[in-house]
Amino acid sequence: MSGTTETFQLSLAAAEAYESMFVPAIFGEWAPHLVQAAGVAPGQAVLDVACGTGVVAREAADRMGGRGRVVGLDLNQGMLAVARRLRPDIEWRQGDAAELPFDAGSFDVVLCQAALMFFPDRAGALREMARVAAEGGTVAVQVWDRLEAQPGYQPFFDVVARHAGEEAVDLWSAYWALGDLELVAALFEAAGMEVAATSTRQGAVRSASADELVRTEVEATPLGERIGPDGYDRLLEDARAALRPFVTADGRVEMPIRGHLVVARA
Ligand SMILES: C[S@@+](CC[C@H](N)C(=O)[O-])C[C@H]1O[C@@H](n2cnc3c(N)ncnc32)[C@H](O)[C@@H]1O
């Protein structure tokens, strides 16, 4: 089954911004939930597919307290350079989710956070995750809910679509492309796995200000290379209005974001 042409590739500078801005704003909060849902425990072998700067792998390693093996894999060398700088004790590998460079049955747990939507062949990637998982092992994936279920991102998306062009729309559409849990279950089935549990939770996007959140969404994502200075200024002005309902009395942004955790047995 085909997926997307959007693969969320970043420069080293953008990968640094991803870690310092985007991870604390959004992704950090989800890592403990994914690791917990997957039942990561000391002594296991754990793979984090499309690890980015490594927030999930770090969480798994911390939970395992130095007992076991954690590997983070990503396509992007910039992301991996940041991951390696932060945690040289974890094994970081460059590779493609479509063709994981590991033997069958190598891992007790395979994790993948906020990335399945960026793989051109999503069922194929899940098949690879199932292959490298041990028999009876766990494959656990986090994806975002549908755009219509995102009270903050829906109006924000409209602003991005208005000002940042078609490539930006492709990127922002990919974020929400796996919000339908039935579709996700069908992908797992196509990969030869049965979903054991799903949960949907609401997290929060946290930022020091509306301007800071817009800066994060531009500088720490591929959007940065797809929008000129004029487009950025126009986007910022309209985004301030769209984000106003989520600005607190002291100027911070706290905006809900919904996502799914999907756990399957290999
Ligand atoms: C939004 S980031 C999520 C990163 C990380 N899992 C997190 O929670 O912060 C998406 C990641 O998917 C990676 N990616 C995209 N396509 C990939 C592929 N085919 N194989 C491996 N990684 C891929 C990108 O390089 C990027 O690091």
The ligand as an ORCA input file, in Angstrom:
! r2SCAN-3c Opt
* xyz 0 1
  C       8.801     13.639     13.185
  S      10.317     12.779     13.230
  C      10.055     11.680     14.631
  C      11.368     11.318     15.274
  C      11.289     10.590     16.624
  N      10.684      9.281     16.502
  C      10.624     11.429     17.688
  O       9.628     10.964     18.277
  O      11.091     12.546     17.948
  C      10.245     11.662     11.855
  C      11.546     10.908     11.615
  O      11.331      9.891     10.615
  C      12.562      9.723      9.936
  N      12.315      8.957      8.704
  C      11.534      9.300      7.661
  N      11.525      8.329      6.741
  C      12.313      7.321      7.214
  C      12.680      6.027      6.733
  N      12.219      5.576      5.558
  N      13.490      5.264      7.489
  C      13.961      5.713      8.686
  N      13.647      6.923      9.191
  C      12.829      7.722      8.484
  C      13.011     11.150      9.717
  O      14.387     11.216      9.344
  C      12.698     11.753     11.086
  O      13.796     11.636     11.950
*
